């Protein structure tokens, strides 16, 4: 059974930091690209950051310079370090795991991040 379990969300003030974690089980973690998405109320889910199986990161323009994605294959965990948080970062943050061949996508249940202004 595949599970992606996010943790680390919470309520912070603008300018503060949070680190999200996503622990995966039931998959060959090192073979998957991993991503963090977010969905704010009334908005579509959007990509925040992703990291390839080889460790190459990619970021949405809105978070470049503030967020850092990393992975620990030994722990089957992907992280999202979020610094200098802004009110606009408020959303539910979801982790996903992607395998291209065959095409498979798994999603976590999400963790709420609320940034007060």
C-alpha positions as CSV (number, residue, x, y, z in Angstrom):
1,X,0.0,0.0,0.0
2,X,1.4,3.3,-1.1
3,X,1.3,6.2,1.4
4,X,2.6,9.7,1.3
5,X,2.3,11.4,4.6
6,X,2.9,15.2,4.9
7,X,3.7,16.9,8.2
8,X,5.1,20.2,9.4
9,X,2.3,22.6,8.5
10,X,1.0,25.1,10.9
11,X,0.2,28.7,11.6
12,X,3.0,31.2,11.4
13,X,3.5,35.0,11.0
14,X,4.8,36.7,7.8
15,X,8.5,36.4,7.6
16,X,8.8,33.2,9.6
17,X,9.8,29.7,8.4
18,X,8.4,26.2,8.2
19,X,9.7,22.9,7.0
20,X,7.4,20.4,5.5
21,X,8.1,16.7,5.3
22,X,6.6,14.0,3.2
23,X,7.4,10.5,4.1
24,X,6.7,7.9,1.5
25,X,6.2,4.2,1.9
26,X,5.2,1.4,-0.5
27,X,7.2,2.7,-3.4
28,X,10.8,2.6,-4.6
29,X,11.3,6.2,-3.5
30,X,14.6,6.7,-5.3
31,X,12.9,6.0,-8.7
32,X,10.3,8.7,-8.3
33,X,10.4,12.4,-9.0
34,X,8.8,14.2,-6.0
35,X,6.8,17.4,-5.9
36,X,5.1,19.9,-3.6
37,X,1.9,21.5,-4.8
38,X,-0.5,23.9,-3.0
39,X,-4.1,24.8,-3.2
40,X,-5.5,28.0,-1.7
41,X,-9.3,28.4,-1.2
42,X,-11.0,29.1,-4.5
43,X,-7.9,28.5,-6.5
44,X,-6.5,25.7,-8.6
45,X,-3.8,23.4,-7.3
46,X,-0.4,24.7,-8.4
47,X,3.1,23.4,-8.5
48,X,5.4,24.9,-5.9
49,X,8.6,22.8,-6.3
50,X,9.7,19.5,-7.7
51,X,12.8,17.4,-7.6
52,X,13.9,14.7,-10.0
53,X,15.0,11.3,-8.9
54,X,18.5,12.5,-9.6
55,X,18.1,15.5,-7.2
56,X,17.6,18.4,-9.7
57,X,15.1,20.9,-8.3
58,X,12.6,23.2,-10.0
59,X,10.6,26.0,-8.5
60,X,7.7,28.2,-9.2
61,X,8.7,31.8,-9.8
62,X,6.7,32.9,-6.8
63,X,8.8,30.9,-4.4
64,X,12.3,31.1,-5.9
65,X,14.8,32.3,-3.4
66,X,12.5,31.5,-0.5
67,X,11.7,27.8,-0.7
68,X,14.1,24.9,-1.0
69,X,13.1,21.3,-1.9
70,X,15.4,18.4,-1.0
71,X,15.1,14.7,-0.7
72,X,16.6,12.0,1.5
73,X,16.4,8.7,-0.3
74,X,17.6,6.7,2.7
75,X,14.6,8.0,4.6
76,X,12.2,8.0,1.7
77,X,11.4,11.6,2.5
78,X,11.1,14.8,0.6
79,X,11.3,18.2,2.4
80,X,10.2,21.7,1.6
81,X,12.0,24.4,3.6
82,X,9.9,27.6,3.4
83,X,11.6,30.8,4.5
84,X,10.3,34.4,4.6
85,X,6.7,33.1,4.3
86,X,4.1,35.5,3.0
87,X,0.3,35.7,3.5
88,X,-0.1,34.6,-0.1
89,X,1.6,31.3,0.7
90,X,-1.4,30.3,2.8
91,X,-2.7,27.0,1.3
92,X,-3.0,23.3,1.8
93,X,0.3,21.8,0.7
94,X,0.3,18.4,-1.0
95,X,3.2,16.1,-1.8
96,X,3.2,13.9,-4.9
97,X,5.3,11.1,-6.3
98,X,5.7,10.7,-10.1
99,X,7.0,7.8,-12.1
100,X,7.2,8.4,-15.9
101,X,7.5,4.9,-17.2
102,X,5.0,3.5,-16.5
103,X,3.1,6.7,-15.8
104,X,2.1,6.7,-12.1
105,X,1.2,9.5,-9.7
106,X,0.5,9.3,-6.0
107,X,-0.7,12.1,-3.8
108,X,-0.6,12.7,-0.1
109,X,-3.5,14.0,2.0
110,X,-2.1,17.5,2.4
111,X,-1.0,19.7,5.3
112,X,-2.4,23.2,6.0
113,X,0.0,26.2,6.0
114,X,-1.4,29.4,7.3
115,X,0.6,32.6,7.2
116,X,-0.9,35.6,9.1
117,X,-0.1,39.0,7.9
